[in-house]
């Protein structure tokens, strides 16, 4: 496990490919609302522009003591001084090597979707958290199969000592079920970041309050 601790709760995945000013505005609104983990997913920006945006976001997240995770790019994560990287199943063939080369406090998250065997292997090779989903139907990734709450609950039970991130179609209406299933984090995109900055802050406040007051597994 990495030495840095990620606070349990709402894991905000920022909208991809929006203008930098709006990106930072929405990120700050989420943090003002209490979100302590943000992920930058910027696949279409090109490395140079992506690094500029990541560094700007890193500066802002440090102001709020928020964990910053970069999606897919280890190089971008390291060069922007982000707290960690999130990798898909196909992006992590050399996880043990990455774990040995990265700083001790560098966070590595891995997408398992519904593959418990892969999750077990990733944890053994040094992943700090595993993402399972889509738990519910997702507008962001409609091609990802839905696993449902029972399978999420089973995954959490299989790995009781692991940090589990639930993703896919999570909203204020089903958030409590995610925590009760045993998940450590609830990854949210559209249900958090839709609307104006004030909307985002309100969404964040409501989600953080509901999560903190919900019973655990």
Secondary structure, 3 states (H helix, E strand, C coil): CCCCCCCCEEEEECCCCCCHHHHHHHHHHHHHCCCCEEEECCCCCCHHHHHHHHHHHHHHHHHCCCEEEEECCHHHHHHCCCCEEEECHHHCCCHHHHHHHCCCCCEEEEEEECCHHHHHHHHHCCCCEEEEECCCCCCCCCCCCCCHHHHHHHHHHHCCCCEEEEECCCCCCCHHHHHHHCCCEEEECHHHHCCCHHHHHHHHHHHHHHHHHCCCC
